[in-house]
Amino acid sequence: MLALLFLLQTALVNALLLSGGLARFLTSATGVLRIDTGRSFSLWPGTVQLRAVHLELLDSNVHLALELPRGRAHISLRELFRKRFVARHVTGEHFVLRLRPRFEQLPERRRAALPPLSEPQAKAEGGGKPSYQWPVRIEDTDAQYDELWVSELRYRGAARVRGGFELVPQQSVSIDPSDVELRAGSLTYGPEQRALELGSARVRAQLQQTEAEQLPEQWRERITAHVDLAGEVVDLAFLENLSPELNGLSGGRGELRLHAGAERGRWQDDFELSYTSRDVAYARGPWRGSSALALRAGPDARSSPAGGAENALPASLRIEGLQLDARGQRVARLARLQLEAELRRSFPIAPPHALALELRGLSLDRLELLPERLRIAQFHPRSAELLSARAELAWREGMASGKAEARFEDARFAIGGWSLRESGKVTLQGVRWKPEAPLHISAATADLDSVDIRHPDRDEIRSWRVSAALEDLRFSPLTRRWTADFLVSGDDARPVLALLGVHGLPPGAADFLAMPGLKVRGSVELAPQRQELRIARAESKTIDVKGRLLHVGQQNRAAFLFKAAPLSLGVVVQADGTHAKLFAGEGWLDQHLAQLTEQSE
């Protein structure tokens, strides 16, 4: 009798499997599973020999598809009566897993790289979801896979997956301690875009039970993951899909090593990353570039700036032999750039505690080819040799602060019709910046050893020496507006007067205004359509000066008062030229400054 019951049960189970009745029942009952049992059969109650099985799981956060050409699984019959689907000891070969997170807001290019899974059709009566959706648990799996396509990353090669998960639809999800081992396969971005050739990789992960509604916010804190990876980067071109700023990047073949662990939202202390490439290329529009690159993070990275923040992750980036061209003409060459940082250990994004940048041997040619948005109004850079530069920044409570220094020679640029050539050093102190707020520099100095100034229609000025100290320097990125107070010291005032458009003075006036040993105090404001210079006092061995220059559009307006007791000279620059008045006084200057104010409003 028992044998007969066993045979009848086996016959019924196989009839349900082969006819698809069991699959339709589970699809309709669970609300989240879609199963095609293919040619599967059972020789023992609960144990199913898998043949050409297709399984899909669809939840509000994820869509998973699993192809099982040949394997075995134990399906708990007891749990079916409790309205739960539980499968244990799933084994087999040549499985294919495709997992598509339901990111509705991804850009079109990233959506195109997700696994091509269609939405399952509702099977419940009335075409809607059942009022009760069965929990699904798959545990103790150990199977060989030919393909793992998770989000935008597709791996094809030998893979072994062990572990399990539990999903309570619209309530919670958890992942048992699971291992994924990859051996000698290829990793692509999306269907075919090559990214990485793997030598070996192992990933261990676990997700504590998490409420479905809280998953987007809490998964970082509730996941534990470890990865060991060794392989070779094939092409960096796939990175352009992740950020528009990386569009045009390619090449980058080189060795990649990664050992990392994350727990409770932070990277562990044994994090190690290394990547080197001799040829990283860039091509976008008229621009072409190439360089060698080395990236390291972890204990073997060089010492980081700011004295070593507690629990920071040291990292370094080195770029060598960079060359950048535009329209077939060289724009820049760089001997070496070294960037060292202390990253925060937050997972997965790790912004820095601090960073230090050191640059050597930068040659800048044909800077007039730079995009318009990178230029300062009325300032047209042409070329420069940046011998060395160094900058240090640290972040605290969202505010960046630091300092910088640069030495340069043979820097060439133009202001209006004037051409300038200079060498010297620039230092910045008290740099402070916060996103969406103006850049603030408490002090900036520029010591120019030799300045040559030339205008096609005027005399050339050679070897002029000048130094400038700026205080309370501010820059607003949105309006591209610079403001600062300054103190400038120079050999004399002739170059300044020439640049301000003061020319055509009466005989002897130019010598009167030469002002040897010049020192100027004032303020400056620069914006795309408006530039203003206010001189509170300019003094020299012979003359004191004060006044104001306003440049709007293509026109200069200015009023200055020069004093050298017992003489004085007022100079006004208007649209029709320069006008001078002997023995002008403070009242004369106030009148013309008021007119400038009216013209600026």
C-alpha positions in Angstrom: 0.0 0.0 0.0 2.8 2.4 0.9 4.6 1.6 -2.3 1.4 2.3 -4.3 1.0 5.7 -2.5 4.6 6.5 -3.2 4.2 5.7 -6.9 1.0 7.7 -7.1 2.6 10.7 -5.5 5.6 10.4 -7.8 3.4 10.1 -10.8 1.3 13.2 -9.8 4.4 15.3 -9.1 5.9 14.4 -12.5 2.6 15.1 -14.2 2.5 18.5 -12.7 6.1 19.1 -13.6 5.9 18.0 -17.2 2.6 19.6 -17.9 3.6 22.9 -16.4 0.8 22.8 -13.8 3.2 23.2 -10.9 4.9 26.1 -12.6 1.6 27.9 -13.3 0.4 27.3 -9.7 3.6 28.7 -8.2 3.6 31.7 -10.6 0.0 32.6 -9.7 0.3 31.9 -6.0 3.6 33.5 -5.1 3.1 36.7 -7.1 6.9 37.2 -7.4 8.0 34.0 -9.1 7.7 33.0 -12.7 8.8 29.4 -13.3 9.0 27.2 -16.4 9.9 23.7 -15.2 11.0 22.6 -18.7 11.7 18.8 -18.8 12.2 18.4 -15.0 11.2 15.3 -13.2 11.2 13.8 -9.7 12.2 10.3 -8.6 11.8 11.1 -4.9 9.3 13.4 -3.1 10.7 16.9 -2.9 13.8 16.2 -4.9 13.6 17.5 -8.5 16.0 16.8 -11.3 16.2 20.1 -13.1 16.2 20.1 -16.9 15.9 23.3 -18.9 14.4 25.3 -16.0 13.8 29.0 -16.3 13.0 30.9 -13.1 12.4 34.6 -12.6 11.9 36.6 -9.4 10.4 40.1 -9.6 10.3 42.4 -6.6 9.9 46.2 -6.3 13.7 46.5 -6.1 15.1 43.8 -8.3 14.4 41.5 -11.2 16.3 38.2 -11.2 16.4 35.6 -14.0 18.0 32.2 -13.6 18.6 29.6 -16.3 19.2 26.0 -15.0 19.9 23.7 -18.0 20.8 20.7 -15.7 20.9 20.3 -12.0 19.1 19.2 -8.9 17.1 20.9 -6.1 15.1 19.9 -3.0 11.8 21.7 -2.8 10.1 21.6 0.6 6.6 20.2 0.1 5.8 21.1 3.7 6.5 24.8 3.1 4.2 24.8 0.1 1.3 24.0 2.4 2.4 27.0 4.5 2.3 29.3 1.4 6.1 29.6 1.3 8.5 28.5 -1.5 11.7 27.0 -0.1 14.4 25.4 -2.2 17.5 23.8 -0.7 20.6 22.1 -1.9 20.4 23.6 -5.4 23.3 22.1 -7.5 24.1 21.9 -11.2 26.3 23.2 -14.0 26.2 25.8 -16.8 23.7 28.0 -14.9 23.1 31.6 -16.1 22.2 34.4 -13.7 20.9 37.8 -14.7 20.0 40.4 -12.1 18.5 43.8 -13.0 18.1 46.3 -10.2 14.9 48.3 -10.9 16.6 51.7 -11.3 13.9 53.8 -12.9 16.0 57.0 -13.0 19.1 55.7 -14.7 20.2 57.5 -17.9 19.3 55.8 -21.2 22.9 54.7 -21.8 23.1 52.9 -18.5 19.7 51.3 -18.9 20.9 49.9 -22.2 23.7 48.1 -20.3 21.3 46.3 -17.9 20.3 42.6 -18.5 17.6 42.4 -21.2 14.8 41.1 -18.9 11.1 41.7 -19.8 8.4 42.4 -17.3 6.5 39.2 -16.3 2.8 39.1 -17.0 0.5 39.0 -14.0 -1.0 35.6 -13.5 -3.4 36.2 -10.7 -7.1 36.3 -11.3 -8.3 39.7 -12.4 -4.9 40.6 -13.7 -3.6 42.1 -10.5 -1.3 41.0 -7.8 -2.6 38.5 -5.2 -3.4 39.9 -1.7 -0.8 37.6 -0.2 2.6 37.1 -1.8 4.6 34.1 -0.8 8.0 34.4 0.9 10.7 32.9 -1.2 13.8 31.3 0.3 16.7 29.6 -1.6 19.5 28.2 0.6 22.5 26.0 0.5 23.1 26.4 -3.2 26.4 25.3 -4.8 26.4 25.5 -8.6 28.7 26.2 -11.5 27.8 29.2 -13.7 28.7 30.2 -17.2 27.5 33.7 -16.9 26.7 36.2 -14.2 25.2 39.5 -15.4 24.6 41.8 -12.4 23.4 45.3 -13.1 25.6 46.7 -15.9 28.5 44.2 -15.4 28.5 41.0 -17.3 30.9 38.2 -16.5 31.4 35.2 -18.8 33.6 32.3 -17.8 33.9 29.7 -15.1 32.2 30.7 -11.9 31.1 28.9 -8.7 28.3 30.4 -6.5 27.5 29.2 -3.0 24.9 30.7 -0.6 21.3 31.7 -0.6 18.8 34.4 0.1 15.3 35.1 1.4 12.7 37.5 0.0 9.5 38.5 1.7 7.8 40.5 -1.1 7.3 44.1 -0.3 8.5 43.5 3.3 12.2 42.4 3.6 15.2 40.8 2.0 18.3 39.1 3.3 21.4 37.4 1.7 23.0 34.4 3.5 26.8 34.3 3.7 27.6 33.7 0.1 30.7 33.1 -2.0 31.3 33.8 -5.7 34.5 32.5 -7.3 35.5 33.6 -10.8 38.3 32.0 -12.8 39.8 33.2 -16.0 36.8 34.9 -17.5 36.0 38.3 -19.1 34.1 41.2 -17.7 32.2 43.5 -20.0 30.1 46.6 -19.4 26.7 45.7 -20.8 26.4 43.1 -23.5 29.8 43.5 -25.2 31.9 46.5 -24.2 35.2 45.0 -22.9 36.4 46.2 -19.5 38.5 43.5 -17.7 40.1 40.1 -18.2 40.0 38.3 -14.9 42.8 36.0 -13.7 40.9 35.2 -10.5 38.3 36.8 -8.2 36.5 35.9 -5.1 33.6 37.8 -3.5 32.1 37.0 -0.2 28.9 38.9 0.8 26.1 38.9 3.4 23.1 41.2 3.8 21.3 41.3 7.1 17.5 41.2 6.9 16.5 44.7 5.7 13.0 46.2 5.3 12.3 46.7 1.6 11.4 50.3 2.0 14.6 51.0 3.9 16.9 49.1 1.5 18.0 52.1 -0.7 19.1 54.0 2.5 20.4 51.1 4.7 22.1 48.6 2.4 25.5 50.2 3.0 25.2 49.8 6.7 23.8 46.2 6.6 26.0 44.6 4.0 29.3 42.8 4.7 31.5 42.2 1.6 35.0 41.1 0.8 36.7 40.9 -2.6 40.0 39.6 -3.9 40.6 40.3 -7.5 43.5 40.0 -9.9 43.2 40.8 -13.6 44.0 43.1 -16.5 42.1 46.2 -17.5 41.4 46.0 -21.2 39.8 49.3 -22.0 38.6 52.2 -19.9 36.1 53.4 -22.4 33.2 51.9 -20.4 33.7 54.6 -17.7 32.1 57.2 -20.0 28.8 55.5 -19.3 29.1 56.3 -15.6 30.0 60.0 -15.9 29.8 62.5 -18.8 33.1 64.0 -17.7 34.8 60.7 -18.6 33.5 60.7 -22.2 36.4 60.2 -24.6 38.6 58.1 -22.2 40.0 54.9 -23.7 43.0 52.5 -23.5 44.5 52.0 -20.1 45.5 48.4 -20.5 47.3 47.4 -17.3 47.4 45.1 -14.3 44.8 45.5 -11.6 44.9 44.1 -8.1 42.2 44.6 -5.4 41.8 43.3 -1.9 39.0 45.0 0.0 36.5 44.4 2.7 33.5 46.5 3.8 31.3 46.3 6.9 28.8 48.6 8.5 29.3 51.2 5.9 33.1 51.5 6.0 36.1 50.0 4.3 38.2 47.7 6.5 41.9 48.3 7.4 43.3 45.7 5.0 42.2 47.6 1.8 44.7 47.4 -1.0 44.4 48.6 -4.6 46.9 48.9 -7.4 46.5 49.7 -11.1 49.2 50.8 -13.6 49.0 51.5 -17.3 51.5 52.9 -19.8 48.9 54.3 -22.2 45.7 56.0 -21.1 44.2 57.8 -24.1 41.6 60.7 -24.4 39.8 61.8 -27.6 36.8 64.1 -27.6 36.0 66.6 -30.3 39.2 68.3 -31.5 41.1 67.1 -28.3 43.6 64.2 -28.1 45.7 63.2 -25.2 47.7 60.3 -23.7 49.6 59.6 -20.5 51.0 56.8 -18.2 49.1 56.3 -15.0 49.6 54.5 -11.6 47.0 54.3 -8.9 47.5 52.9 -5.4 45.5 52.8 -2.2 46.2 51.1 1.1 49.3 50.5 3.2 51.7 50.5 0.3 50.6 54.0 -0.9 52.9 56.8 -0.1 52.5 59.0 3.0 49.5 61.2 2.7 49.1 64.9 3.6 47.7 66.7 6.7 49.6 64.5 9.2 47.6 61.3 8.8 43.9 61.5 9.8 42.7 58.8 12.1 41.2 55.8 10.2 42.1 57.4 6.9 42.8 55.3 3.8 46.1 56.4 2.1 46.0 56.7 -1.7 48.2 58.0 -4.5 47.8 58.8 -8.2 50.7 59.4 -10.5 50.5 60.7 -14.1 53.6 60.9 -16.3 54.4 61.9 -19.8 51.0 63.5 -20.5 50.5 65.2 -23.8 47.4 67.1 -24.9 46.7 68.3 -28.4 43.8 70.2 -30.1 43.2 70.3 -33.8 46.6 68.7 -34.4 48.5 71.3 -32.3 50.1 70.6 -29.0 48.5 72.4 -26.1 50.2 70.9 -23.0 53.0 68.6 -22.0 53.4 67.3 -18.4 56.5 65.6 -17.0 54.9 64.4 -13.8 51.9 64.9 -11.5 51.7 63.2 -8.1 48.5 63.3 -6.1 48.4 61.9 -2.6 45.3 61.7 -0.5 43.8 60.4 2.7 40.4 59.0 1.8 37.6 58.5 4.2 36.7 54.9 4.8 33.0 55.3 4.0 31.6 52.6 1.7 31.2 52.7 -1.3 32.2 56.3 -2.0 35.2 57.6 -0.2 35.7 61.3 -0.4 39.1 62.6 1.0 40.1 63.9 4.4 43.0 65.7 2.7 45.1 65.7 -0.4 48.4 67.1 -1.7 49.2 67.7 -5.3 52.7 68.1 -6.7 53.4 69.0 -10.3 56.7 69.2 -12.3 57.5 70.3 -15.8 54.2 71.5 -17.3 54.6 73.2 -20.7 51.5 75.0 -21.8 51.2 76.0 -25.5 48.4 77.5 -27.6 46.2 78.2 -24.6 44.0 80.2 -26.9 42.5 76.9 -27.9 41.0 76.3 -24.5 37.2 76.4 -24.3 35.7 79.8 -23.6 34.3 78.7 -20.3 37.8 78.2 -18.9 39.0 81.8 -19.6 38.7 84.9 -17.5 37.1 87.9 -19.3 39.5 90.1 -21.1 42.3 87.7 -20.2 43.7 85.6 -23.1 46.4 83.2 -22.0 48.8 82.0 -24.7 51.6 79.9 -23.2 53.6 79.2 -20.0 56.2 77.0 -18.5 55.1 75.8 -15.0 58.3 74.6 -13.4 56.7 73.3 -10.2 53.5 73.6 -8.3 52.2 72.2 -5.0 48.8 72.4 -3.3 47.4 71.0 -0.1 43.8 70.8 0.9 41.9 69.3 3.8 38.2 68.9 4.4 36.3 69.4 7.6 32.5 69.6 8.0 32.1 70.0 4.2 34.6 72.9 4.0 37.9 72.6 2.1 40.9 74.6 3.3 44.5 74.7 2.3 47.3 76.5 0.5 49.2 76.4 -2.9 52.4 77.6 -4.6 53.5 77.7 -8.2 56.7 78.8 -10.0 56.6 79.6 -13.6 58.5 81.2 -16.4 57.9 82.7 -19.8 54.1 83.0 -19.2 52.5 84.8 -22.2 49.0 86.3 -22.3 47.1 89.3 -23.7 44.9 92.0 -22.2 43.1 93.8 -25.0 45.7 94.7 -27.5 48.6 94.3 -25.1 50.9 91.3 -25.0 52.6 90.4 -21.7 55.4 88.0 -20.9 56.5 87.3 -17.3 58.2 84.9 -14.9 57.9 84.5 -11.2 56.1 82.8 -8.3 52.5 82.7 -7.0 51.5 81.6 -3.5 48.0 81.2 -2.0 47.3 81.1 1.8 44.0 80.5 3.6 42.2 78.9 0.7 38.6 78.0 1.8 35.9 76.5 -0.4 32.5 74.9 0.1 30.3 73.5 -2.7 27.8 76.0 -4.0 29.7 78.8 -2.1 32.3 81.3 -3.3 36.0 80.4 -3.2 37.7 82.5 -0.6 41.5 83.1 -0.4 42.7 85.1 2.6 46.1 86.0 1.1 47.7 85.7 -2.4 51.1 86.9 -3.5 52.6 87.2 -6.9 56.3 88.0 -7.3 57.2 88.7 -10.9 60.9 88.8 -11.6 60.6 90.2 -15.1 57.6 91.5 -17.1 57.8 92.5 -20.8 54.8 94.4 -22.2 54.2 95.3 -25.8 51.6 97.0 -27.9 51.7 97.1 -31.7 51.1 100.8 -31.7 53.2 101.9 -28.7 56.6 101.6 -27.1 57.7 98.3 -25.6 58.3 98.0 -21.9 61.0 95.5 -20.8 62.1 93.9 -17.6 59.6 95.5 -15.3 59.6 94.1 -11.8 56.4 94.0 -9.7 55.0 92.2 -6.7 51.3 92.0 -5.7 49.7 91.0 -2.4 46.0 90.3 -2.5 43.7 90.0 0.5 40.2 88.7 0.9 40.2 87.2 -2.6 36.8 85.8 -3.6 35.5 84.0 -6.7 31.9 83.1 -7.4 31.7 80.3 -10.0 28.1 81.1 -11.0 28.7 84.7 -11.9 32.5 84.2 -12.7 33.1 87.3 -10.5 36.4 88.0 -8.8 37.0 90.5 -6.0 40.0 91.4 -3.9 41.9 94.1 -2.0 45.5 94.5 -3.1 48.9 96.1 -2.5 51.1 96.3 -5.5 54.8 97.3 -5.6 56.7 98.0 -8.8 59.6 99.7 -10.4 57.3 102.5 -11.7 53.8 103.3 -13.0 54.4 103.5 -16.8 53.2 99.9 -17.5 50.1 100.4 -15.3 49.2 103.7 -17.1 49.7 102.1 -20.5 47.4 99.1 -19.6 44.8 101.5 -18.2 44.6 103.3 -21.5 46.3 106.5 -20.3 48.2 107.9 -23.3 48.4 111.1 -25.4 49.4 113.2 -22.3 50.9 116.7 -22.7 54.7 116.9 -23.1 56.5 116.2 -19.8 53.3 114.6 -18.2 54.5 111.1 -18.9 57.7 111.6 -17.0 55.8 113.3 -14.2 53.6 110.2 -13.9 56.4 107.6 -14.1 56.3 107.3 -10.2 59.5 105.3 -9.4 59.3 103.0 -6.4 55.5 102.6 -6.8 53.2 101.2 -4.2 49.5 100.9 -4.8 46.6 100.0 -2.4 43.1 99.4 -3.7 40.5 96.9 -4.7 39.6 95.1 -7.9 36.4 93.5 -9.3 36.5 91.3 -12.4 33.4 89.9 -14.2 32.7 88.8 -17.8 31.0 92.1 -18.8 32.4 94.5 -16.2 35.8 95.2 -14.6 36.6 97.8 -12.0 39.8 99.0 -10.3 39.7 101.3 -7.3 42.9 102.9 -6.1 42.7 104.1 -2.5 46.2 105.4 -2.6 49.2 105.0 -4.9 52.4 106.4 -3.6 56.0 106.7 -4.9 59.2 108.7 -4.3 57.6 111.6 -6.1 53.8 111.3 -6.4 50.6 110.2 -4.6 47.6 109.0 -6.6 44.1 107.9 -6.1 41.2 107.2 -8.5 39.1 104.6 -10.3 39.0 102.7 -13.6 35.8 101.2 -15.0 35.8 98.8 -18.0 32.4 97.9 -19.5 32.1 96.1 -22.8 35.0 97.4 -24.9 35.3 100.9 -23.3 37.5 102.3 -20.5 36.3 105.0 -18.2 38.7 106.4 -15.6 39.5 109.3 -13.3 42.8 109.7 -11.4 44.3 112.5 -9.4 48.1 112.7 -9.2 49.8 114.9 -6.5 53.4 116.1 -6.2 53.4 119.2 -4.1 53.0 121.9 -5.2 51.7 120.4 -8.4 48.7 118.2 -9.1 47.3 116.6 -12.3 43.9 115.2 -13.0 43.6 112.5 -15.7 40.2 111.4 -17.2 39.9 108.6 -19.7 36.7 108.8 -21.7 35.3 107.3 -25.0 36.9 110.2 -27.0 40.4 109.8 -25.4 42.5 111.0 -22.5 42.1 114.5 -20.9 44.4 116.1 -18.4 43.8 119.1 -16.0 46.7 120.8 -14.2 46.2 121.8 -10.6 43.1 119.6 -10.2 41.9 119.1 -6.6 39.9 116.7 -4.5 36.6 118.3 -5.6 37.5 117.7 -9.3 38.2 114.0 -8.5 35.0 113.6 -6.5 33.0 115.0 -9.4 34.4 112.6 -12.0 34.2 109.6 -9.6 30.5 110.4 -9.2 30.1 110.5 -13.0 31.7 107.1 -13.2 29.3 105.7 -10.6 26.4 107.0 -12.7 27.8 105.4 -15.8 28.2 102.0 -14.0 24.6 101.8 -12.9 
